[in-house]
Amino acid sequence: MTKWGEKNGIEFWTMPPERAEEASEVLRNGFFEDEAFCNYTGISEDSEGQKELSNLAVTCAKDGISTMAIDIQTGKIVGVSYNKIQVIPPPGQKAFFAEFRDSRCKSKTAKDLISEMILFDNLVDLFEKYKTDRAGEIMFLGTHRDYRKRGVAVGLVDAALAVLRALPPPQRPLIATAIFTSPYSIRVGRTLEFDEVIQVPMKDKILNGKPFSEHPKIGLDHPGSIVMVKRL
């Protein structure tokens, strides 16, 4: 387990797979209830959907590139960035998210959310755009409600970039990617100087016949979702 930084009493570490289940409590504490897509797909009110997405996060942590924030005083995990190495699938095989959705998800909410992730991944062929065959995806970025506005999210993503850069050349991706879906995560991407590849307003996102912007926790003032990329 490698420490990548420290700020405001918080340390940023590589997340060991054996702590991935424990760390997923941060997702249940705030991410599933507050994140825009989780709200509109109904994850925020579906315990089964939350369990399936937690399983997705724990599975992705096995790649060894996820990060966690730890309160120095308490030792508590207060922030997480679950990340995934993405590669171009062989001909005839599904990409990772599609395979996980179709084989391991039963709840409509989890399937809907993963389908949205896949849709955004397909808006632009980032492998072609950046001339690479692998990427590190910042998948689920969450901070415990009691630790927000302390730079935790920036520290988590910055640590994730360091993890990716430290991989040996055969495994090291040339880019990190993210779908930032809130004003706060968008600010993280801009702070760390990610490229802004494509932006989709929430009013243009339709699910079950209704735009995302109609949800009371999202609204018309939401800046939308942005696919961002950081060259490594």
Buried (B, 14 or more C-beta within 10 A) or exposed (E): EEEBBBBEEBBBBBBBBEBBEBBBBBBBBBBBBBBBBBBBBBBBEBEBBBBBBBBBBBBBBEBBBBBBBBBEEEEBBBBBBBBBBBBBEEEEEEBBBBEBBEEEBEBBBBBBBBBBBBEBBEEBEBBEEBEBEBBBBBBBBBBBEEBBEBBBBBBBBBBBBBBBEEBEEEEBBBBBBBBBBBEBBBBBBEEBEBBEBBBBBBBEBEBEEEBBBEBEEBEEEBBBBBBBBBEB
